[in-house]
Amino acid sequence: MKTLTNHTQGPRGINTDTGTVWIEPGETVEIDPKTIKGALPDLGKAPDAKASAGDSADLKALKAQVADLTKQVEDLTTERDALTKDKADLTKQVEDLTKPAK
């Protein structure tokens, strides 16, 4: 028996004498190599534990960057809204001052 694990993000099919055997992402199956017809699909590579630790640090840094950018957007949105209100107030003042006296 041959042990095959799907390390990809999508299902992979292996053609055998009895039909197609589907392997879901992360799933491991045992298949008799004599029954396999054609070439095996690309099942990806097992993740390296050392690489995963590095990815974790990168992921934390990216999440911190996203949080910082989200805060900047919120601050700028608040500032924009305040400026829009100030513009409306100033426009009203100018209109009041430029109205002809009755």
N, C-alpha and C positions, 0 to 999 in steps of 0.2 A: 504494500500500500504506500502511496505517496501522499504526504501531508502538504496541503496548499492553503495559504492564508492570503486573503484579499486585503492589501494595505492601501488600496485606492479609496477614493471618496464615492465611487459608484459601484453597482453590482457588476460582476464579470461572469460570463458563461463559458463553460468548458464542454466541448462536444465529446460525447462518449458513445459507445455502442448502443446504450440503452436510451439515449437522448441527451439533452443539454442539462448540465448541472450548474445551477446558479449559485454564486458565492456572494453574499452581501458584504458590505464594507466591515472589516474587522473579523469576519467569520473565517473559521478554519474547517476544512473538510479533508477526508481521506479518500483517495481514489486509486483504483488499481491502474498503474501506468499502461498496462496492456490494453485497457478499454478506451483510452484517450484517442480521439481521432483529430488529426490536424495539429496545428501549433497551439501552445498554451497562450492565453491572453496575457497582457502585461498586468501583473498583480501588484506592482509597486514594490517598494522596499520597506522593511521594518524600520520604524523610527529609532534613531540612535538616542539612547538615554542621555548621553552627554549633550547632544544637540538640543534635546528638549529642554534641558536646564537653561541653556543659553537663550532659547526661544522665550522662555518664561521671563527672563530679565528684559528682553526686548519688548515683550508684550506689556510688561508693567510700565516701561518707559513710554510706550505709545499711548497707553491708557492715561498716564499722567499728562501727556501732551494734549490729548483730546479734552481732558477735564479743564486744562488751562485755556485752551482755545474756546471751549464752551463758555467759560466765565467771561472771556474777553468779548464774545458776541453778546452776552447778556448785558454787560456794562455798556457796550456801544449802542445797543438797542434802547436802553434806558436813557442814554445821553441824547440819542436822536429824537426820542419822544419828547424830552424836555425842550429841545431846541425847536421842535415843531410847535409846541404850545407857546413858547416865547415869541416865535414868529407871528402866530395868530394874534397874540396880545399886542404886539408892536404894530401890526397892520391895523388893528382896531383903533389904537391910539392915534395913528397917522390919519385915519379916516375921520376920527372925531375932531382932530385939530384942523383939518383942511376943509371941514364943512363950512359953507357960508353961514354967517350969523343971520338969524331971522329977525 
